[in-house]
C-alpha cells in the first residue's frame, strides 16, 4: 500500500469535525449526522471526523476520551448504559452508510494512550516519579493498588476475549492505598517510551492506565481491534488522539497492518498539540510521512491575531506554521473541541476573526482544511472554568460565510495562486486557471477598510463579492488586474459575476 496519507483525499477536500465537547448527551448525534450529511456533501464537505464511538468510563454521558471498552460501540449494557453519548452501534453504522451514499468519507477518533474505569483492582509494585519530571524518582518501590483489570463483564467476550491487567500498562497515577500521594507510579519492569514529546522530561504518561504499546500482546490486540473496527463500521480513516504521548513508531506499524488487511488507503491525522514546529516535524520524520498532523501552530497564530487585532501583522500569519513547511501533511484548523472555551487546552480565536481564519484555510491551495461543528452550527453550554466558577458560553455560528467559502472552494479554488501579503493590515490572494475560465480573489483586513490591487488570468471580467460585504462589482482590465475593496475588520471574496 502507498504510505502517503493524502492519497485518499479528494482534490479541494474538506474535513468536518462533527462534534464538540459539550454536544448534548442525548444519544442523537449519529441521527443528526444522517439528517445533515446530504446538505454537507452538496456544500463540498468530503469527510467527517467522528468523536470516539466506543464506551467510556461515564457510559452514556462520556465524551469518549476516557476509554473503557473499544469493542463496545453502543451495543452492550456497560457503565450504566447501552448507547454511548452519541447513540447506539446500529445508529452509528447507519450514519456511516448514509455518508457513503453521498460520497463522504468517515474518519473515527482512535484513543490508544490510556484506559479508564477498570472492573477490578490489582496490587503490584511500582516506583513513584514526579508529575513534573518523569525522570525524577521521588520514592522507593512500593505496593500500589489500582483499577488496572479490565474484564468487560457486560460484553462477555463478544468480539474479543482479550482482558487487560497491570502488565499491559506502563504507569498509573492513583494508589488506592494512599489516594493523597501525588505521583505517577511507574510499574515494575516498565520504562517510559522515549520517542514522545520531551515536555516533563518524557511526556509518555498522560492519564489513567497508560497503555504499554511496546508489549507484544498489546500491539497485537490493538492491531486486531483496528482491523475489526474499520471493517465493522466501514471507516475510511482515523484521527489519532494524543500522539505526543505515544511511541511514534507504533503508528506506522499499526497503519500498515490495518491498510494491508483492509486492502485500501486509510487516511490518518494525528493530534500532536504543540506550537513547536520542530516537534511536529520530528514526529512526521519518525512516522515516515504516513500520518498527517493538525496545524496547531497555525491555530495559535489565529488566536494571537484575533486578540491583537490591528496590531497583528497579517503578513506573518503563516509564519511557523506546518502548512508553510509541509503542506501535504498539514490539516489546517481554526478551532476544535480542546481549544473551545472552558476546555483544558482553551485557546480562543475571537468570533470577529473566525471568518478571516476560515478564509485562510478554505480558500487557499495548501493544507487539508477541517471545519469545527461549533463554528458552523454555533453552540451554547455551561461549565466551570479554571477558577472554579461557572460560566455560560455562547459560540457564534458562522454558517452563512462558511457555506459561501465551501461553494467557492469547490467551484473556483483551482489554478495558480498569487499572494499579495504586502501590507500589515490588508492582505489578499488570487487563484485562477491559465485559460481564464475559473478564478477568485480574496481580501482580508484586521483594521480599517482597504483595497488590494491584484491580478488574475481573467481579463476584462466582472466579479462580485459573494459575502455580501461589498455591493459594487469589480471589473478587471485587459491584463487581469483589478482593485478589490474590503470592509474594516472583515473580508471580501470575489468570483465571476455571472
Steps between C-alpha positions, in 0.01 A plus 500: 500500500611859443629683807381846401201590721365754250435236236151450641413874499286653227635804318379804695375255764365633828475314828243590766534423869139397557483556875618725780572425865162614630272323250186399699524148644168397344623227265392699193827594326507203261138576402588865450787402272261297287273804464779746421733305275317560170519876552864492610594286201334746261700783657827318443573321828680184390575339837366508856702438815296327769565502876609178674216261420564253782401474865672732743523487879188718541286287269230690314635843601870444426651709220700189417856590590482324840519168314354193668415247224592561135293201389177644643364738237169543680403134500543373857364600840822631656572798723130554552400530135466307176537802270796736506457875533435510125268203444499125445722287280215448253450877474875549448519243219190650336651849514828383346306322226307821425828690474622249244178546301600862445868433440618631837784320673488425872793536741468372856683614812748240627624529859792264562666682788302389804216302657278622784239332720645152556266229629730366772796629699841335513800541730843526338841654557565846362738792544364854552639767269431872486197638320722777367805293402445136413874432535497613864441214744334633817475181704597137524313207341171431677185292478242693300133411469313629196214405268708351219296188426253537213284187459196655325237280669218674312648396166586146606778440247297602193726636222813438711594290801801717584503631857735770627707488819783704651760326284345668195556850642806715564380714789202626700448814708279367781597273787181391677713430810589870526286715275660823624844400371555715191722314254517295183562137591731327252411129507783262584681375190371786283675799347355813348510529121764740370360579152245736659484871578775615736276715718519388865826328412305229317129553434413133455261499796188716458213350701324187622657160437772581249495241219835329439520492120833315523332194655460237223154391619384861505638564153317199361175587676501857369571377148224239523261763630595739220426242231169411666401863554566629150313210343217492754413866453631560148750775576728686261742651747596573858586793720764394754455664840795620712778377269764703687458258793540174304806332346503654153611182325184316598279708270652400163516140621130503591403681181688258277320211670148640459566626147629161392196326646255759368658491154451875459643836598424604856543870572660596832536829684660538840440743784848615602395804697815708505578842359861390444532438126822310558320246721233447234756453224691252716185291546435509125854377444462216752173388339639515146233740377225242551309725743392859439478741793265777606671835454498612863751783437266650238211485746719683753571766240127544440440534874772763540376692196144507631612646833761745368255632236661777289832461682550155343697500175291288262801450275635263768182293548658182357841545665600190695201302376510141385313581180778741400766228544326171414166586334435142388506384864312789660136490608407862558249599767353811660365337818421158643344334805815547710549870423138605553427714808521327841701206371845394626680630190277808469643721229233726363486650154274802551172491309574808283813334359361153432365585151846630409662185640262273310574692181869435565453124518211443258587734215865417444694232317688338787391286793202276569247725680282381785179675607386495862140412584457783753633761255253383237185434704578712806491370857371593844610327820587547866803369684754595766806695400853463630418726794218267610225746408216403267465669163248484218664507160333589171702426187394689189389314189694604189293278277405753233857601419637146530233386253621766256863397552421133442311575180784715369761244604323226308435704185774765475797399719710376208808603308796713597511694827646849528547657842483871578625495856646849472323698775486429875123547521368416154602187311358312206554230244359376170459161340423448135547248223735599215214498247303750709200273534511490881621750752444666835649776716508539879576808711526509882533793738556504876480879520347770282326442168752438228550422136740261331618519140538141380523306175318194366519323166144629446519804273221760465293290739232612741517359853267526799551457873308190610522595870264793438742736675565704182212583265684634196656269242869512404609484137852389415697675228652357182783342699276356774575760767227630725448714812329282762354682804447352846305633802667572834576195717346274240556338161372490143492202266476560126385259230370547142184707512301267279 
